[in-house]
Amino acid sequence: MRVSFLFKLGVFCLLALLFLVPATANVTSVEAAKLLPARIGTFRAQKAALPYALRAFEHGRSEPKDFGIVSADNRVYAAANGEALAVDVIKTDSDAGAYALLSKLRASGNFSAIDGIGTEAIDINEHNVVAFFKGPIYVFIYSISGKASHETLVTFARSFAGTLDAGANEIPVLVKHLPEWETMQQRALYSVSLPALQMFTPNQPVLEAVSFAGGTEAVTARYPSGQLVIIEFATPQLAADNDARINEKVNQLRGAGQPTPSAYKRTGNYSVFVFDAPDDGAAKSLIGQVKYEKDVRWLGDNPYAAERANRRWLNMSVGVIVNTLKVSGLAIVLCLGVGAAFGGAIFMRRRTQAANQTRFSDAGGMVRLNLDDLAAESNPVRLLKRGGE
């Protein structure tokens, strides 16, 4: 019975693959197949891996290249109790591409976040599905036997994620530049190509002026005051060129009476859009919350490395000298203060004692040596006792 089901599933995937050849012509299964081990926990892989059909792209709205997909494969794992799980593995050319695939799935239905699986994982509530990304790998796990519980899927996914390289082990930094990103992270949609961005922001002709050449990436999220889109360009030149094209496109659309962004602004290497805002004030308020944080990286050796190291050494040396002088001065002042306090206390005590004693002097009240024992004896031990005592 199970063999018959797997045979039918294999035939279906093969037929689907034939229909999707134009879209997946450049996608191989070689690299992805290496990521599918023979055993994961209590589940064992079937003898042959099933060809991956890239079902997410079968409707033609986007292509694998729009997410940087370079390799994909699928394999069925079965347990002794009859549970069977299918694992779809997609390898992209960057961590951002894998995250973009996860955000694409997240936009398609009701989901909940799962902690401790890969870099980020979600559970599709309508179906028995767990998906996650880790490094440049996107994984989609689902039950094909109808017997696997949600706990089994989660345990299996966590075990499989442990076999993958972590990569940067972070979500793309651009997501963290969204206003209130901690709250919006689970609703953010990520793009590494223009078609993918247009899929998330339909009917916005101004985006046709944007070029994703040179590693451009984008993130979008919907706020109560409108849909925010942040596009990050790799260099200031790319940002300036795209800004000029965007402004020209906005003027053309406005002149033709077509829809334009509620607000647009270039901030550093960012092009920031707000669509479908209720009013201009809300759009400007939302777009004003986006702050650009520059990150300068040298492709080769930094030509200013020696100068920076010398400056750091000089600053450190000056700091050490100044701190040494400060500590020395503080120590001197502290020692003088403590010495003056103790010396003054001893002086005042002895002066008080001297004032309370009766002194005999034949030198006009000046201090004299008590050679003839005329000065009053202050030591009670040396005083003569009264008679009878």
C-alpha positions as CSV (number, residue, x, y, z in Angstrom):
1,M,0.0,0.0,0.0
2,R,2.8,2.4,1.0
3,V,4.8,1.4,-2.1
4,S,1.9,2.2,-4.3
5,F,1.5,5.6,-2.8
6,L,5.1,6.5,-3.2
7,F,5.1,5.3,-6.8
8,K,2.1,7.6,-7.5
9,L,3.8,10.5,-5.8
10,G,7.0,9.9,-7.8
11,V,5.0,9.9,-11.1
12,F,3.2,13.1,-10.1
13,C,6.5,14.9,-9.3
14,L,8.0,13.7,-12.6
15,L,5.1,15.0,-14.6
16,A,5.2,18.3,-12.7
17,L,8.9,18.6,-13.4
18,L,8.2,18.1,-17.1
19,F,5.7,21.0,-17.1
20,L,8.1,23.2,-15.3
21,V,11.2,22.7,-17.3
22,P,11.4,26.2,-18.7
23,A,11.2,27.7,-15.2
24,T,13.7,25.3,-13.7
25,A,16.1,24.7,-16.5
26,N,19.0,26.3,-14.6
27,V,18.2,24.6,-11.3
28,T,20.0,21.3,-10.6
29,S,19.6,18.8,-7.7
30,V,23.3,18.0,-7.2
31,E,24.1,20.4,-4.4
32,A,20.7,20.1,-2.7
33,A,20.8,16.3,-2.8
34,K,24.0,16.3,-0.7
35,L,22.1,18.0,2.1
36,L,19.6,15.1,2.4
37,P,21.2,12.5,4.7
38,A,20.2,8.8,4.7
39,R,18.8,9.1,8.2
40,I,17.3,11.8,10.4
41,G,16.4,10.7,13.9
42,T,14.2,7.7,13.7
43,F,13.3,8.3,10.1
44,R,15.1,6.6,7.2
45,A,15.3,7.9,3.7
46,Q,13.9,5.9,0.8
47,K,16.3,4.4,-1.6
48,A,15.9,7.1,-4.3
49,A,15.4,10.8,-4.0
50,L,12.3,12.1,-5.8
51,P,12.8,14.9,-8.3
52,Y,11.9,18.3,-6.9
53,A,9.1,20.0,-8.9
54,L,9.4,23.5,-7.5
55,R,5.6,23.6,-6.9
56,A,5.7,27.1,-5.5
57,F,6.6,28.4,-9.0
58,E,4.1,26.4,-11.1
59,H,1.7,29.3,-11.5
60,G,4.2,31.4,-13.3
61,R,4.0,34.5,-11.1
62,S,7.7,34.2,-10.3
63,E,10.6,32.1,-11.3
64,P,13.4,30.3,-9.4
65,K,15.9,32.9,-10.5
66,D,13.9,35.6,-8.8
67,F,15.0,34.1,-5.5
68,G,18.5,33.1,-6.5
69,I,17.7,29.4,-6.5
70,V,20.7,27.3,-7.7
71,S,19.7,23.8,-6.6
72,A,16.7,22.0,-5.3
73,D,15.8,18.4,-4.3
74,N,13.2,16.4,-2.5
75,R,13.3,13.2,-0.4
76,V,10.8,11.1,1.5
77,Y,11.6,9.8,5.0
78,A,9.7,7.0,6.6
79,A,9.6,5.7,10.2
80,A,8.9,2.2,11.4
81,N,5.4,3.1,12.6
82,G,4.3,4.1,9.1
83,E,4.8,7.8,9.4
84,A,6.2,9.4,6.2
85,L,7.5,12.9,5.7
86,A,8.6,14.7,2.5
87,V,11.5,17.2,2.7
88,D,12.0,19.8,0.0
89,V,15.4,21.5,0.1
90,I,16.3,24.6,-1.9
91,K,19.7,26.0,-2.0
92,T,20.0,29.7,-2.9
93,D,23.0,31.9,-3.7
94,S,22.7,33.9,-0.5
95,D,21.1,33.8,2.9
96,A,18.8,36.6,1.8
97,G,17.4,34.5,-1.0
98,A,16.5,31.7,1.4
99,Y,14.9,34.2,3.8
100,A,12.9,35.7,0.8
101,L,11.5,32.2,0.1
102,L,10.4,31.8,3.7
103,S,8.7,35.2,3.5
104,K,7.0,34.2,0.3
105,L,5.5,31.2,2.0
106,R,4.6,33.3,5.0
107,A,2.6,35.6,2.8
108,S,0.5,32.8,1.4
109,G,-1.4,31.7,4.6
110,N,-2.0,31.7,8.3
111,F,1.2,30.8,10.2
112,S,2.9,30.9,13.6
113,A,6.6,31.2,14.4
114,I,8.6,28.3,15.9
115,D,11.7,28.9,18.0
116,G,14.8,26.8,17.9
117,I,14.7,25.6,14.3
118,G,17.2,27.1,11.9
119,T,17.6,30.8,11.8
120,E,13.8,31.3,11.5
121,A,11.0,28.8,11.2
122,I,7.2,28.9,10.7
123,D,4.3,26.5,11.0
124,I,1.5,26.7,8.4
125,N,-1.5,26.3,10.6
126,E,-4.0,25.2,7.8
127,H,-1.7,22.3,6.8
128,N,0.7,20.0,8.6
129,V,3.7,21.9,7.3
130,V,6.9,23.2,8.9
131,A,9.3,25.5,7.0
132,F,12.5,27.2,7.9
133,F,15.7,28.7,6.5
134,K,19.3,28.4,7.8
135,G,22.1,30.1,5.9
136,P,21.4,29.9,2.2
137,I,19.1,26.8,2.6
138,Y,15.3,26.8,2.6
139,V,13.5,23.7,3.9
140,F,9.9,22.7,3.5
141,I,8.7,19.7,5.5
142,Y,5.2,18.1,5.2
143,S,3.4,14.9,6.0
144,I,2.5,12.5,3.2
145,S,1.2,9.6,5.2
146,G,-1.5,11.5,7.2
147,K,-0.2,9.9,10.4
148,A,2.6,12.3,11.4
149,S,1.7,14.6,14.2
150,H,2.7,18.2,14.6
151,E,5.2,17.3,17.3
152,T,6.8,14.8,15.0
153,L,7.2,17.4,12.3
154,V,8.8,19.9,14.7
155,T,11.2,17.3,16.1
156,F,12.1,16.1,12.7
157,A,12.7,19.7,11.5
158,R,14.8,20.5,14.5
159,S,17.0,17.4,13.9
160,F,17.4,18.1,10.2
161,A,18.2,21.8,10.9
162,G,21.1,20.6,13.1
163,T,22.8,19.0,10.1
164,L,22.9,22.3,8.0
165,D,25.5,25.0,8.1
166,A,24.4,28.1,10.0
167,G,25.7,30.6,7.5
168,A,25.4,34.1,9.0
169,N,22.7,32.8,11.3
170,E,20.8,36.1,11.2
171,I,17.9,37.5,9.3
172,P,18.9,40.2,6.7
173,V,20.0,43.4,8.4
174,L,17.6,45.4,6.2
175,V,14.6,43.9,8.1
176,K,15.9,45.5,11.3
177,H,15.7,49.0,9.7
178,L,11.9,48.7,9.5
179,P,10.1,50.9,12.1
180,E,9.2,48.7,15.1
181,W,11.0,45.8,13.4
182,E,10.7,43.5,16.4
183,T,7.0,43.5,15.9
184,M,6.9,43.7,12.1
185,Q,9.6,41.0,11.6
186,Q,7.0,38.2,11.3
187,R,5.1,40.1,8.7
188,A,8.0,41.4,6.7
189,L,8.3,40.2,3.0
190,Y,11.8,40.1,1.6
191,S,12.9,40.4,-2.1
192,V,16.1,39.9,-3.9
193,S,14.7,40.7,-7.4
194,L,12.2,43.1,-8.9
195,P,9.6,40.5,-9.9
196,A,9.5,39.2,-6.3
197,L,9.0,42.7,-5.0
198,Q,6.3,43.4,-7.6
199,M,4.5,40.2,-6.4
200,F,4.4,41.6,-2.9
201,T,3.4,45.1,-4.1
202,P,1.1,44.7,-7.0
203,N,-0.2,47.5,-9.2
204,Q,2.6,49.9,-8.4
205,P,4.1,51.0,-11.8
206,V,6.7,53.3,-10.2
207,L,8.7,50.2,-9.2
208,E,9.3,49.5,-12.9
209,A,12.0,52.2,-12.7
210,V,14.0,50.2,-10.0
211,S,17.0,48.1,-11.0
212,F,18.1,45.2,-8.8
213,A,21.5,45.0,-10.4
214,G,24.5,44.8,-8.1
215,G,23.0,42.9,-5.2
216,T,20.0,45.2,-4.5
217,E,17.6,43.9,-1.9
218,A,14.2,45.1,-0.6
219,V,11.9,44.6,2.3
220,T,8.2,45.5,2.6
221,A,5.7,45.5,5.5
222,R,2.2,46.8,5.9
223,Y,1.5,49.4,8.6
224,P,-1.8,51.0,9.6
225,S,-0.6,54.1,7.8
226,G,0.3,52.3,4.6
227,Q,2.6,49.8,3.0
228,L,6.3,50.6,3.5
229,V,8.9,49.5,1.0
230,I,12.7,49.9,1.6
231,I,15.0,49.2,-1.2
232,E,18.8,49.0,-0.4
233,F,21.4,49.6,-3.1
234,A,24.9,48.3,-2.8
235,T,26.6,51.6,-3.7
236,P,25.8,55.4,-3.6
237,Q,26.1,55.5,-7.4
238,L,23.4,52.8,-7.8
239,A,21.2,54.6,-5.3
240,A,21.7,57.9,-7.2
241,D,20.9,56.4,-10.6
242,N,17.8,54.7,-9.3
243,D,16.7,57.8,-7.5
244,A,16.9,59.8,-10.7
245,R,14.9,57.2,-12.6
246,I,12.3,56.9,-9.8
247,N,11.7,60.7,-9.7
248,E,11.3,60.8,-13.5
249,K,8.9,57.8,-13.4
250,V,6.8,59.6,-10.7
251,N,6.6,62.7,-12.8
252,Q,5.5,60.7,-15.8
253,L,2.8,58.8,-13.8
254,R,1.5,62.0,-12.2
255,G,1.3,63.6,-15.6
256,A,-0.6,60.6,-17.0
257,G,-3.0,60.5,-14.1
258,Q,-1.8,57.1,-13.0
259,P,-1.2,55.9,-9.4
260,T,1.9,57.3,-7.6
261,P,3.4,56.5,-4.2
262,S,1.9,58.3,-1.2
263,A,5.4,59.3,-0.3
264,Y,8.9,58.7,-1.7
265,K,12.3,59.6,-0.3
266,R,15.9,58.7,-0.8
267,T,17.8,58.2,2.4
268,G,21.5,57.3,2.0
269,N,21.5,54.1,-0.1
270,Y,17.8,53.5,0.5
271,S,14.9,54.3,-1.7
272,V,11.9,54.4,0.6
273,F,8.3,54.2,-0.6
274,V,4.9,54.4,1.1
275,F,1.9,53.1,-0.8
276,D,-1.8,53.3,0.0
277,A,-1.5,55.8,2.9
278,P,-4.7,57.4,4.2
279,D,-3.2,60.9,4.0
280,D,0.0,62.7,3.3
281,G,0.7,63.3,7.0
282,A,0.6,59.6,7.8
283,A,2.8,58.8,4.8
284,K,5.4,61.4,5.8
285,S,5.4,60.2,9.4
286,L,6.0,56.6,8.4
287,I,8.7,57.4,5.9
288,G,10.5,59.7,8.4
289,Q,11.0,56.7,10.8
290,V,13.4,55.0,8.4
291,K,17.0,55.7,9.2
292,Y,19.9,54.8,7.0
293,E,22.9,53.3,8.7
294,K,25.9,53.2,6.4
295,D,28.2,50.1,6.4
296,V,31.5,50.7,4.5
297,R,33.3,47.5,3.4
298,W,36.4,47.2,1.3
299,L,36.6,44.6,-1.4
300,G,40.3,44.2,-0.8
301,D,42.7,45.5,1.8
302,N,41.7,48.7,3.5
303,P,44.2,51.4,2.2
304,Y,43.7,53.4,5.4
305,A,44.4,50.4,7.7
306,A,47.9,51.6,8.7
307,E,46.7,55.2,9.3
308,R,43.8,54.0,11.4
309,A,46.1,51.7,13.4
310,N,48.6,54.6,14.0
311,R,45.8,56.9,15.1
312,R,44.4,54.3,17.5
313,W,48.0,53.8,18.9
314,L,48.4,57.5,19.4
315,N,45.0,57.9,21.0
316,M,45.7,55.0,23.3
317,S,49.2,56.4,24.3
318,V,47.7,59.8,25.0
319,G,45.0,58.2,27.0
320,V,47.4,56.2,29.0
321,I,49.6,59.3,29.8
322,V,46.6,61.4,30.8
323,N,45.1,58.7,32.9
324,T,48.5,58.1,34.6
325,L,48.8,61.9,35.4
326,K,45.3,61.9,36.7
327,V,45.8,58.9,39.0
328,S,49.2,60.3,40.2
329,G,47.8,63.7,41.0
330,L,44.8,62.1,42.8
331,A,47.2,59.9,44.8
332,I,49.3,62.9,45.8
333,V,46.3,65.0,46.8
334,L,44.8,62.0,48.8
335,C,48.1,61.4,50.6
336,L,48.5,65.1,51.5
337,G,44.9,65.3,52.7
338,V,45.2,62.2,54.8
339,G,48.5,63.4,56.3
340,A,47.2,66.8,57.0
341,A,44.1,65.4,58.7
342,F,46.0,63.0,61.0
343,G,48.8,65.5,61.7
344,G,46.2,68.2,62.5
345,A,44.3,65.9,64.8
346,I,47.4,64.9,66.7
347,F,48.5,68.5,67.0
348,M,45.2,69.7,68.3
349,R,45.0,66.8,70.8
350,R,48.4,67.6,72.3
351,R,47.7,71.3,72.4
352,T,44.5,70.6,74.3
353,Q,46.4,68.4,76.7
354,A,49.0,71.1,77.2
355,A,46.4,73.7,77.9
356,N,44.8,71.6,80.6
357,Q,48.1,71.1,82.5
358,T,49.6,73.5,85.2
359,R,53.0,74.5,84.2
360,F,55.7,76.1,86.3
361,S,58.0,78.3,84.4
362,D,60.8,80.7,85.2
363,A,61.3,81.6,81.6
364,G,58.4,84.0,81.2
365,G,55.9,81.3,80.3
366,M,58.1,79.8,77.7
367,V,58.6,76.0,77.5
368,R,61.5,74.8,79.5
369,L,63.1,71.6,80.4
370,N,61.9,70.0,83.6
371,L,65.4,69.3,84.9
372,D,64.6,70.2,88.5
373,D,61.2,68.5,88.6
374,L,59.3,71.8,89.1
375,A,56.7,71.1,86.4
376,A,53.6,69.3,87.5
377,E,53.7,65.5,87.1
378,S,51.0,64.3,84.8
379,N,51.7,60.6,85.1
380,P,49.5,59.3,88.0
381,V,51.8,56.3,88.5
382,R,54.6,58.5,89.5
383,L,52.6,60.7,92.0
384,L,53.0,60.0,95.7
385,K,50.0,58.6,97.3
386,R,48.3,60.0,100.4
387,G,49.2,58.6,103.7
388,G,47.6,55.3,104.6
389,E,46.9,54.5,101.0
